Amino acid sequence: MARLPLEPNDSKALILASQFDCLEEMLTVVSMLSVESIFYVPRDMLEESRTVIKSFSSPEGDHLTLVNVYHASIEFLEKNKTENGNEKAEKNLRKWCKDNFINNRSLKHARDIYKFVNSRLSIFSN
C-alpha cells in the first residue's frame, strides 16, 4: 500500500479489486474520488446542468456515475484524437467538459492519477 501515492483506504481498495478482477473499474473510481468535485452547477443554469449531469448518472450509485463520466470523456477524447490529433482533441475535450458541466481541471487531474497509478500496478502481479 505504501508504494501507491493514495490514501490507505484507496490503496487497499485497489489491492482487493485486483483479487476480484475489477481493478480497472476501482482505479477509475479511486482516481475520480481523489480530485475536487467533477461536476459544477452554475446558479444561472441550474435546471440545464441537472439535466445534463443526470445523463451520466447510474441507478447503482454515485461511484458508477463517476465511472460513466470518466469513460465518456475517454471515449470522446480517443475518438477526437484519431480525427483531429492530440492538441485539438484536448481543446475539444475542454469544450465537451464545459457543455457537460464537468470541471475540466479535476477531470484532467483524475486522468493523470489514473495513468500514474496504473503504471505502478505491476506491484500486484509480483
C-alpha positions in Angstrom: 0.0 0.0 0.0 2.9 2.4 0.7 4.1 2.1 -2.9 0.9 3.9 -4.2 0.5 7.7 -3.8 -3.0 7.3 -2.4 -4.9 7.3 0.8 -4.5 4.0 2.6 -8.2 3.0 2.1 -7.9 3.7 -1.6 -4.7 1.6 -1.9 -6.4 -1.2 0.0 -9.4 -1.0 -2.3 -7.1 -1.4 -5.3 -5.4 -4.4 -3.8 -8.7 -6.1 -3.1 -10.1 -5.1 -6.5 -7.2 -6.9 -8.2 -8.3 -10.1 -6.3 -11.9 -9.7 -7.5 -10.9 -8.9 -11.1 -12.3 -5.4 -11.1 -9.1 -3.4 -10.9 -9.7 -1.1 -13.8 -13.1 0.0 -12.5 -11.8 0.5 -9.0 -8.8 2.5 -10.3 -11.3 4.8 -12.2 -13.4 5.3 -9.0 -10.3 6.0 -6.9 -8.9 8.4 -9.4 -12.2 10.3 -9.7 -12.7 10.4 -5.9 -9.1 11.7 -5.4 -9.9 15.1 -7.0 -12.1 18.0 -6.3 -15.7 17.8 -7.4 -16.1 16.6 -11.0 -19.3 18.5 -11.6 -20.1 22.1 -11.3 -23.5 23.7 -11.2 -23.8 27.4 -12.2 -26.6 29.1 -10.4 -28.0 30.6 -13.6 -28.1 27.2 -15.3 -29.3 25.0 -12.5 -32.0 23.1 -14.4 -29.9 22.7 -17.5 -26.9 21.4 -15.6 -29.0 19.0 -13.6 -30.5 17.5 -16.8 -27.0 17.1 -18.4 -25.5 15.7 -15.3 -28.4 13.2 -14.9 -27.4 11.8 -18.3 -24.3 10.3 -16.7 -26.0 9.1 -13.5 -26.3 5.5 -12.6 -29.1 4.0 -10.6 -26.4 1.9 -8.8 -24.9 5.0 -7.2 -22.5 7.9 -7.4 -19.4 5.8 -7.8 -20.7 4.3 -11.0 -21.8 7.8 -12.1 -18.1 8.8 -11.8 -17.1 5.8 -13.8 -19.6 6.8 -16.5 -18.2 10.3 -16.7 -14.6 9.0 -16.9 -15.4 6.5 -19.6 -17.5 9.0 -21.6 -14.6 11.5 -21.5 -12.0 9.0 -22.5 -14.2 7.7 -25.4 -14.7 11.3 -26.6 -11.0 12.1 -26.3 -9.9 9.0 -28.1 -12.4 9.5 -30.9 -11.2 13.1 -31.3 -7.5 12.1 -31.3 -8.0 9.8 -34.3 -9.9 12.5 -36.1 -8.0 15.7 -35.1 -4.8 14.9 -33.3 -3.8 15.3 -29.7 -3.8 19.1 -29.3 -7.1 19.6 -31.0 -8.6 16.7 -29.1 -7.7 18.2 -25.7 -9.2 21.5 -26.8 -12.4 19.7 -27.9 -12.4 17.9 -24.5 -12.4 21.2 -22.7 -15.4 22.3 -24.6 -17.1 18.9 -24.0 -16.5 19.4 -20.3 -17.9 22.8 -20.3 -21.0 21.6 -22.3 -21.5 18.8 -19.8 -20.8 20.9 -16.6 -17.7 18.9 -15.8 -14.7 20.5 -14.1 -12.0 20.0 -16.8 -9.2 20.6 -14.4 -10.5 18.0 -12.0 -11.0 15.5 -14.8 -7.5 16.1 -16.2 -6.1 15.5 -12.7 -8.2 12.3 -12.4 -6.8 11.1 -15.7 -3.2 11.9 -14.5 -3.8 9.9 -11.3 -5.2 7.0 -13.3 -2.2 6.9 -15.6 0.3 7.2 -12.8 -1.2 4.7 -10.5 -1.9 2.3 -13.4 1.8 2.4 -14.3 2.6 1.3 -10.7 0.1 -1.5 -10.6 2.6 -4.1 -11.6 3.3 -4.5 -7.9 0.2 -6.6 -7.7 1.4 -9.1 -10.1 4.7 -9.7 -8.2 
